[in-house]
Amino acid sequence: MAGNARLVFKNNPLLKNHKVFDGNTEQSITLEELAQLRAAEQVQKFQSISLSVTDSVRELKEENWRILLSKLQCLLNLEYDEDYLEPSQYILKQIAELLYSANNNLGYEMTLPKFLVPDGEGGIRIEWRMNDKYLHLVYSEKRNYLYFQENSEGNGIKDFSANQLIEKLRWLNQK
């Protein structure tokens, strides 16, 4: 039977055998073989859908990552002075690693930040908002923290990890 040919089934409830056409040939098969063919078709459809979803998630991850990198690169084009300090290469690398980890773990759940800006003290500030939830991250040589708030109640995490950021980004998307 041809591998990718569309199968046409002709069922006759009075017969134990069924006719199967693959576009070129006709075969007589048993009910068990017919059930196996139908199951194989369903598996093939499911695999096709799964691959499509996987491709979509991968494309979204890649697009999110391009956007995040672009926002980070924009920080390099700003003008800085002694009163408004530029983020160091170390800070940029740390932020890139945090965002990459979050994007890689969250995929389509990754909410892009509303703001990704220098904090003026050599660090970076990132803000996310979703409905009545707010999350911001400050990462600098002096301090690293996450602050999260829902309605009027907020809290913070000093010296946070990538896993804590991922957890808070998931929280941000929960209804």
Number of C-alpha atoms within 10 A of each C-alpha: 13 11 7 7 11 11 16 12 14 12 14 10 9 7 9 12 18 18 15 19 17 16 12 8 9 12 11 14 15 13 15 11 13 18 12 12 16 14 12 12 14 12 12 12 12 12 12 12 12 12 12 12 12 12 12 14 16 15 14 17 21 15 12 21 21 12 14 19 14 11 15 19 12 12 17 15 8 10 9 15 8 8 8 13 15 21 22 15 11 12 17 20 12 14 22 16 13 17 21 18 15 23 23 17 14 17 18 15 17 21 18 18 16 12 13 20 18 23 17 17 17 19 23 24 19 19 18 18 20 17 10 11 19 18 23 21 21 22 24 22 13 9 11 17 18 22 16 22 16 15 9 7 8 12 10 14 14 12 12 14 14 15 13 14 21 20 13 18 24 15 14 23 14 10 8
